[in-house]
C-alpha cells in the first residue's frame, strides 16, 4: 500500500515537471517590431559566423585570411569568429541550435533551408530590418534572391550562386561513335545503347532528389508545383513531368544510367566515373572542377548546356544565402558583415575559390576569372530555384523515394508521381 | 510476484523486540532513503524526466523552437503511426534482423564456445580474437563493412566477381533491400558473436565433468553428450542470451544509419532510424515520440511473452 502510494506520488511529480511549458510562453518574438539596422553605423563587438565553405579547396583559407580580416580592418573593434561546419551536418546543427536557442549571429545557409528557418521564427526579416535592402538585393540575380522569400518577406541575401551543366568525357563519347555531348533527350536515348555496348554509361545521375530531377522536368516543359507553390497535383504528375522521369527510367533499363542513381553506398562516384571514362556524361556544379583537376590532372573535363526535351534547357539554381538570426546580440554588426559579404571586393575574393558571385555587375568577369565558369554563367541565365517551401526537406524526401521506386521498375512512373503528389500536397497546403 | 517474505523490508528496517525511542527510530527510517537518493535522483534526471517529457511531446504537434506554440492533438500522432506503411516496413525489417542475427549469434557463439571449451593450443588467443569485435566501436566497423560491401571496388564483390567469377556483375549490396539487410545482419552477427561465445563459455565451464564422463562411459558420442548433458545444463543461460539479443536487436541503429541510411527508398529503414529521421530531419518531434512509444509497446508485449516462457521453464526445471 505504502509503496504504491509513494510510487504514485513520484510519478505525479515527474509528470508534473514534464508538463511545464509547451512553448509559446516567451512572448512570441515574431510579433515584436523589427529592429532597424541602418548601414554605415559604427559597429563593434564580436559575432559568430557559421558556414560550410569547403576546407578541401581554398575557400576556408580565403575567408579566414582575406575576407574577414578585410572586414575587421574596415570596422575597428569588430570581430568575426568563423566556424566551419561540414555541409552534411549544417542543416541538423542549425535546427538543433534553433531548438536550443543557441544559433550564431550570422549563417551562410543553403538557400533551400531559408524558408524553413524563417518559418521557425529564428531569422531576422532582412527586407524589413535593412533600410537599404532594396539597393542590396537589386544588385543580385533574381533567381537566387527569390529563394529567400517567405510569406512576403526576404529573410536572407544571396551570397553565392551556382547551377549544374552537362559535363562530358570527350574520348569516351568518341570511342562509342557519339559525336559531341548530347544536346537533347533524344540524343541521350540514341547514345545510350552505343555506350552500353562498350559497358560504358551515357549519363551518371547520383540521386533522385529535386536537385537532380527538376532540370529534366523543366527542360521538358514540366513543372513541380503551381506558381504559388500551394499544390503539385497536375504539375508534378503532369504529362511533361512524367515524360521527363520516364527518360531516366528508360535510360536505367537500357543500362544507360549506372547504379549510382540507386543511392546509398557503392557505385563509382560521378566525378571518378567521368574521369576514368566509365561515364560519358554527368550533371554537376562548378565545385567539381578543383578536386577533379587535382586527382586526374590529365583529364580534360568539358561543359555543355543541360540537354533539353520539349522545352529549352533549364537547370536548377543552387547556392547559399547569408542570414541574420533573431538570437544575435550584435544585430547591427551582423547586418554590416552581411553587407560586406555582398561587396564586389568580398565577392571577387570568394569567386577565386569556386564561388560564383551573385552580383550582376560581376557576371562578365566570372568567366575571365575562371574559364570553366563559362557554361555555368550561360546556364544561370535560365536556371530556376527549387520551390521555396518550409517543408522542402520532407517534400524532397517524398519525391526522391517515389522516383527511386520508378527507376527500380517497382512502380510505373505515373503512379509513382501520383503517390508523391498525394503526399506532397498536404505539406504544401500548410504553407 | 512472490518475493520471499523473510527479507527485511525497506520500510521499518529496525529489528523488532527492542522498542526503540522515537528519535533514533526516525533516523533509521530515513537512512535507506539517504542511500537511495543519489540513484533515484539520477534516474529521474536521465530516465524518468526525458521519458515522461517524450510521452508529453507525443500528444502534440510539437514546435521545435521554444518561442513557438505547440498544438495538443491527442492521439493523432499514434493513429498516424499505426497507418504509416513505412513504420511497419521498418518493424518488418527489424524482424528480419532479429530472425537472422539472433539464431546466427547463438549458433556460431555456441559452436565457438564448445570449441574453445576443449583443450586447445593458444586457446586464450582465440578467445581474445573472437571477442575483439565486441569491444570495437560500432561506427568504425560499420564504415568498414560499408567499404567491404561497396558495389564498385568493394572487397566482397572483388572476391565474388573478379576472383571466383561466381557472379557476372558487381552486386549492388547496399543499394537494394534484401542484400542491404543481409550486409547489416552480417555485421550484427560478426560483432555480436563474441559476446554470446563468452557467456556460453562461462556456462559450459560450469557443466560437471562427472556427468559428461558418465555419459561417455554409457557410450554417448560427443554430439550426444553435448545435446543431452551440456545443453540442458546451460539452458537458463541460453534463454538469458536469447532475451538479451532480442532486446539488443530492436536497438539496431548505427549500422543501418551508416551503411544504408535506411535506403534505398526507405527499404532498409528500421524503427530507430525512422524515428531519428522524423525528429532530426523533418523536425516532427511529436510524431517521432509517438513512434518510440509504439515501439516500446511492441517490445513490452514481446518481453511479456518471453517472461512467461521463462517462468514456465523455471517451473519445469524445478520439477
Contacts between the chains, C-beta under 8 A, distances in Angstrom:
chain1	res1	chain2	res2	distance
A	2	B	11	6.3
A	3	B	11	7.8
A	10	B	44	8.0
A	14	B	44	6.2
A	14	B	48	4.9
A	14	B	49	6.2
A	14	B	52	5.0
A	15	B	52	5.3
A	15	B	56	7.9
A	17	B	49	6.4
A	17	B	52	7.7
A	18	B	49	6.4
A	18	B	52	4.1
A	18	B	53	4.3
A	18	B	55	7.5
A	18	B	56	5.1
A	19	B	56	6.3
A	21	B	66	7.5
A	22	B	56	7.9
A	22	B	60	6.4
A	22	B	69	7.1
A	22	B	70	4.4
A	22	B	72	7.6
A	23	B	63	5.2
A	23	B	65	7.5
A	23	B	66	5.1
A	23	B	67	6.8
A	23	B	68	5.7
A	23	B	69	5.4
A	23	B	70	5.0
A	24	B	63	7.7
A	24	B	67	7.2
A	24	B	68	6.4
A	24	B	69	3.1
A	24	B	70	7.2
A	26	B	66	6.3
A	26	B	67	4.5
A	27	B	67	7.6
A	28	B	67	6.3
A	28	B	68	7.9
A	29	B	67	5.3
A	30	B	67	7.8
A	92	B	280	5.6
A	92	B	281	7.6
A	95	B	64	6.6
A	95	B	280	7.0
A	95	B	283	6.1
A	96	B	280	7.6
A	98	B	64	6.4
A	98	B	65	5.5
A	99	B	64	4.4
A	99	B	65	6.1
A	99	B	66	7.4
A	101	B	65	7.5
A	101	B	66	6.5
A	120	B	64	6.5
A	120	B	65	5.0
A	120	B	68	7.1
A	121	B	65	6.0
A	121	B	67	6.3
A	121	B	68	5.9
A	122	B	65	6.3
A	259	B	151	5.9
A	259	B	172	5.0
A	259	B	175	5.9
A	262	B	172	6.2
A	262	B	175	4.0
A	262	B	176	7.2
A	262	B	264	5.2
A	263	B	175	6.8
A	263	B	263	5.1
A	263	B	264	5.0
A	263	B	265	7.8
A	264	B	174	4.7
A	264	B	175	4.6
A	264	B	180	7.3
A	264	B	260	5.5
A	264	B	261	6.8
A	264	B	263	4.9
A	264	B	264	5.4
A	265	B	146	5.1
A	265	B	149	7.4
A	265	B	150	5.9
A	265	B	151	7.7
A	265	B	174	4.7
A	265	B	175	7.7
A	265	B	259	6.8
A	265	B	260	7.4
A	266	B	149	7.5
A	266	B	150	5.0
A	266	B	151	3.1
A	266	B	152	6.6
A	266	B	154	7.1
A	266	B	172	5.8
A	266	B	173	6.7
A	266	B	174	5.4
A	266	B	175	5.3
A	267	B	151	4.8
A	267	B	152	5.4
A	267	B	172	7.2
A	267	B	175	7.2
A	268	B	152	4.4
A	268	B	153	7.3
A	393	B	281	6.0
A	393	B	282	6.3
A	394	B	281	7.8
A	394	B	282	4.9
A	397	B	281	7.4
A	397	B	282	7.7
A	400	B	265	7.8
A	401	B	265	4.5
A	401	B	266	5.8
A	402	B	265	8.0
A	404	B	263	7.9
A	404	B	264	5.8
A	404	B	265	3.9
A	405	B	265	5.5
A	408	B	176	7.9
A	408	B	264	7.6
A	408	B	265	7.4
